[in-house]
Amino acid sequence: MSEVFDCADEAGRADGIAAAAAAVRRGEVVVLPTDTVYGIGCDAFDAGAVASVLAAKGRGRDKPPPVLIPTGRTALGLATAVPHYATVLMERFWPGPLTVVLQAHTSLHWDLGDTNGTVALRVPDHPVALELLGDVGPMAVTSANTTGDPAARTAHEARTMLGEDVAVYLDAGPVEAGEPSTIIDCTGPEPVTLRLGALSQAEIDAALAVEDGESVPQPEDAAGNASV
């Protein structure tokens, strides 16, 4: 039977992190808050657990889950041939709502699905998620919803959709953003935006332009007014 822990309470958070970490190590699936939406995840190196995550969502191997990591340094152990522009984006937006797709180390013993040799990495900006990741290491995490339904912004919404397929729910209250991360393909000579989310294209372009020493105009809103 699923366990739900109130992570807004200090004792509940400590118990919840411990229970979630134990569940991940047993090869089970957990739901955790992130800075974008609630996620459903497991040990990234447990192929059976990754299959359970995809099954709970009703998703196939053609849509492999991203991997959440505790620090940017962790990326160096999981990805190879990291271009300079990817490093710039990671340093600027991590922790935060940026997912970068990189070439995965071929020596890694994992099966995330049909990745074509790549891995999508992100460092979330949420204390509960970072604490759990710091305990168990890289986790395969995707939005906590069944395929075709909106991503969960609360643990209750996640539980309504995923039910007993999840061993532990970490409830940290509603997430503030509610938008998924922006995904950038960093496997080629130039970055390619695969999905716009919490980060706009203007923010991505500005970070890269500043690195190149260019003058960046202040972004404008839909009415043509300068944003603050």
C-alpha angles and dihedrals in degrees: 000000000000120000122216121201126194102225092184085077115072095224092043091051093052092048092045095051090049093048093046092048091050091049092050091051089051090056095255131136126251138185118227137175121249133181091263111034137332113283136208113216153152143184105315090217095053107089093189092053092048088053088052091053091052092046092050089054094042090240131140133227090264089077105051118191123250119248120241116210132189098232140010090248089066089066091067090064094049105038135049136198091029108186120226094247090057090053089051092053094046093050091048101044107026124131087037149072098311123113117191123198112215139167108275123228106261091219093066115113102217140109114210095161131265098346100148088227096307135112130205111220134190139168106212121218098226125107096218093049092046092049092052092045090049088056102043104021128225115010130194101232132173132169113298101242140091114263111278095022126101117270112265117256093184136039088241092058090049093050092048090058102034103031119168094356084087122070099198133021117199107204113199096158127259116336113242101222106041090189123109121243122273111253121215123186106223099174096100138055091273131036116257121200110227097175134006115218135138091349117062125222088246091059092049093047092047093053091052094043092053089052089053091051095248126146109250121206117225109264118252130220125231091277092054094252121137112257120234 
